[in-house]
Structures are given as structure tokens and as C-alpha cells.
């Protein structure tokens, strides 16, 4: 009886300590709203609440970024805006958001995880514009505070996974300003200096991930809208360089998406890197990657060094 009681006490203490650690870890973030109260663009003004379940956000009422800052000693003065995947249906904010942010911190890179509005929200006037409006505003927010946060405003990139990769590539290719808000942030550029695209949705035509396309554009989008959001068709000489990772056996999002985007970058002489791994499916992440797919993080770090975003010495 005493033995069972001791076990129960030990287990209870362990669980308490685990959740105490978890709550401290999460509270270490700084959550920063993107828009001033009452100035949310593209909104009908409906009264709504965030919807969250199983580490997924299904509705975002107030767009925001979660800031993960490096220590002063390790700071490389670079930053990455991270856009989680979820098919434009939800945001998998932990595995393709917070975990990646913590990894970037180990490289001395400041990271910001974006909670953007999802196009299925009934509050939106124009569904396809809302995610990009929030992403553009987030980039401007980071640049507006770059000096305060110890960041070089010319070393701010974006990472996106799956549908988050589509939004990241939209942010990198679209030149139209959808986030103008008539405030001081408007003076800062909204496009990233580099793109990191992991299993990205790129094409909304032949190789489209149907769920992402339908959620973003609706079930019967016009050909013009499909072409506009097929991002390999939007690459210009002004598009920033990209690092692309995909798996040959990805059955959800065809690797043709990454290949089309890389070919467009190549056609415009934009220095970029493409890695198609044999395995990994649609689950390339930080851990449990099969075979050589596990090398993608090392390759990413090397590429960021090659293009001058981070330096090998810590004094930057």
C-alpha cells in the first residue's frame, strides 16, 4: 500500500513539474498583435473567438506573432517569420511553428511564428487576401522593431511548410501592397530577404493540393485567380532567393510544386537551392526524418551561411 502511495506521489510530482516546465516554456514567448484595435482590414466586424484543438488553430480572430528571441550573446542579427502549415484550414502551430522557432534560436536567429487569419473565416470580405495581409503586416512589424530587437532589417526571411509554404512564397513574389494601414509601419518593406520552403504548395493548377486551393480560393475559382496564386508564374527578377525541400514520395503535395518554383527562379537567375529527398512523405520536420532527409536542417544552415544571413563567427 505504501509502495503504491509513493509511486502515486512521484508520478504526481513528475506531472506537475512537466506542466510547470511546459507553461514556463510557452510563457517565454512574447505575443505581439499585428493590427491596432479597430483597424483590422478586410473584416466584416463579426464577433468571433479563436478556435484551438490538438495543437491546431482553426480560427484566428486577432492576428499575431509569437516572438522567440535569441540571447544577446548568440544573436546573429537575423530573423525568420515562420508560417505553419495546415492546408489553409488550420495552423499546426507547434510542430511547424514553435518547434522550428526554437531550432532557429539554436542558430542565433530570432524567430516569429505567425497566427494569420484563415480564409474560411465568415468575417472576411475577400478570403484569399487575409492571410497575405497578415503576413505582410508581420514582416513590417519585425522591420519596424528591428533596431529595438537587435535585428538587421536586411536579414529577415520567411519559412513556410506545406500551405504555409504557399503563403511564404506569396509573400516573396507578390508586389502589391495589401497591408497598408496608414500608420508608421507602412514605410517598411513587406517582402522577405530570403525564403525557406518546406514541402510547399506552389501550383494551384495541374499539381495543386486541392484542399489548400479550395480553402484559399473557393471551390470554383476563375482561371485568372488560379494563375495569380500559382506562384511559379509570379516569380520576377525581384523575387528573393529560396531554399526548397521536398520528398519524392510526398503523396499530399507533389514535389513538382518545388520543382516548378525552382525552375522559375532559375529562369530569372535568382540564386536558390532545391533538395528532393527520396523519403519523407509530407512529414518533413525537425525530428524522425527517414534516411538522408534528416540532413535538411544542416543544408539549410549551410545555405543561410552561403548567402550571408548568418556568419560562422558569433560576433556578426
BELMODA-V616557 format. One line per field, one symbol per residue. psi: psi as a letter, one per 30 degrees, with the letter a starting at -180 (. if undefined). A space follows every 10 residues. Layout:
psi=???
//
This chain:
psi=eeeeeeeeee eeeeeeeefe eeeeeefflk kjkekkkghj lhkfgljllk kkkhhkkfkj ejklkjkjkl leefkggllk kkjlagggel jifdegdeee eeeeefggkk kjkkjlkkff kffkejeffe eeeeeeeeee eeefgeeegh kjfghjakkk kbfeeeeeee efekfkjfgk ghaffffkkf klflkjjjhk kekgcegkje eeeeeeflfi lleeeeeegj ffffkaffkl lkjkklkegj fejkffeeee eeeeeefghj jlkkjjlelf bhgkaflhkk bffffeeeee eeeeeeggel lelff.
//
